[in-house]
Each structure stands twice: as structure tokens, then as C-alpha cells.
Amino acid sequence: MNEPMAVVTAPVVDPRLPEDVRRALERDPSVLHPGSGPVPGLPLGGRRPRDFVFALWQAPLWTYLPALVGTLYSTRVRNAALAAQVLVVAAFAVAPEIALVAGLALQPVVYAFLVSRCGEGEAGRLARLHHGRYLRPQELGGERRRLLERARKAVAAVLGSRSQAEGLLDDIRNAVTLPHQVWEIAETLFELDRLAAEHRGADPNDPRVAELLAPQREVLRLATASVSERISALESYAAQVRAADAALEQWEVVQRLAAKGDAYRDLLARTVRDELAVAEIDGLTEQARAVEEALRASIEKARRAGLALVPAPAPERKVG
């Protein structure tokens, strides 16, 4: 049984957009709008009534107790809030009346700043501004989404290869051409998906409808086969690059081994000396064994000689 395919959320962004815009859109895909249909209008920069209410009760806290609300945010904001809290405490310790009035005067500024931080944000603004220049893979049907993922994996394998990093390939051309290939493939797949969706509501049993659908479906089939062939070409290129990476690794191994040739020659010479030493040690071992055997024989002979010198015990007399 085939495993369910994971939903790929990383958008495909038009590589002709500036790099900072592409990165902003790729970093926060949750703000991207569906490719089908117009972009929804967002008055006041996407700010809603609750954003203004939120800023209204947050402004006094940020003015007088920044360290308290700063704990809810990142480390950088928390540190800045703690430093501001020190200043607030020092101001109240020196001149509490002046500090209170200054805080009241500062609250409209804090309120305006908090309101400016609400709404769609920079990524949301870019998503509205460049709608149609990015595509969300999760909007594609299963088979076309798999085709897109195959293309992206093949291109990622090439651009992330060692051969690419070492400049063994046409690295500049790859970095420019391959993202365009993915973008064009994504555009084709989304168009195929849109046109195929138009056929779902048609009645295939109606002869007139079937007559119109037949040539259109043939065009969809030919277009799908063409984009599949393009993706297969990318995968073949990725396979060649993986083979080049393997060859590069083998070449480095050979280079490392060749660089240690002197060490291997020394080891070979040491091996010859070891063989001579083994023969010499074996000879000494045989000599030691002969000496040991001679020593054992001498001891045995001495023992026997000693026994011969000991007089035999006299027979005991019987008392009558």
C-alpha cells in the first residue's frame, strides 16, 4: 500500500523576483494567498478592530511595565523591555509626578507604534503585491503535486551537490537556469490542474459534451506527458551529478592513498625486516628448546646418578 504523501508547504516563487522578496515569501508561507481567485482586499493594511483594542490596553503596560509584557516576546525584546523598565523605575524614584505625566504623554506614541505592528506585516504586504508570482503546492492535485516535488528534489540534488559547490559543473548557469525550470514546470502543472478541474463538472455521458471534451483531454494528456519528460530529464541530470559526486569522492580517496605512498613503501621495507627478524627469533627459539631439552636430560641423569649413590636401606632384623 502506498504511503500518503506529505503536504509540501514551501511555495514555488518566481526566480525573477528580487532575492529579498523571494526569501520573505518562502519564509512565511502562511501569509500567501491562493493562486485561484483575486487577492482579498485588506483595508487599513489588514488591521482589524481587535488590533486597535489590543493596542489600546497594551499601551499603558508598555509605558509603565515594559518588563512585564516583554516576557511574552523574544529574548531581544525582553532585554530591551528590561532596560526600559530600569529607566522607568529610576524616573519614578527621582521625580514621580514628572514620570507619571511623561508616561501619559508618551502613551499615544506607544499606541501608534503598537498599531503599526499589527495587521498583515511586511510578508503579507509582499504576498498581496506579488500575487501570481508564487504558487502553493498544496493547491495541486495529488499526481501533479508529486510531479512538482520530483522536479524540486532533482534541482535541489544538483544545486546541493559537491560537484556544484566545487565548481566542477556550470555552477552559475545551474543557479540561474534550474530555478526557472522549476518555476515553468510549476506554472504548467497549475494550468493543467485548473483546466482539468473544469472537466470535473461536465457530464461525459452527453454525446455533445464528450465530443468537446475528447480533444481537450488529449491536449491535457500530451501536455502532462511533455512536462513529465522534462522532469525526467532533470532527474537524469541529478543522477549524473550524483555519479559525479561519487567519482569525486573516489578520486579523493585515490589521491589520499597516493599521497601516502612513501608510508606504504616504508611499511613494505619494515615487513621484509620483520620476516628476517621472525626467522632469527625462530632460530633462537629452537636453540632455547634444544638447551632446555639438554638441561632436562642433564637433570634427569644427575637425578639418576644421585639415586645410585644413595645406599640401599638395610633389611630389618626380626626379634626372636
Secondary structure, DSSP 4 states (H G I P E B T S, - for coil): -PPPPPPP-PPEE-TTS-HHHHHHHHH-GGGPPPSSSPPPP-GGGG--HHHHHHHHHHHHHHHH-HHHHHTTS-HHHHHHHHHHHHHHHHHHHH-HHHHHHHHHHHHHHHHHHHHHHSSSHHHHHHHHHTTTSEE-GGGS-HHHHHHHHHHHHHHHHHHTSHHHHTT-S-HHHHHHHHHHHHHHHHHHHHHHHHHHHHHHTS-TTSHHHHHHHHHHHHHHHHHHHHHHHHHHHHHHHHHHHHHHHHHHHHHHHHHHHHHTHHHHHHHHHHHHHHHHHHHHHHHHHHHHHHHHHHHHHHHHHHHHHHHHHSPPPPPPPPP-
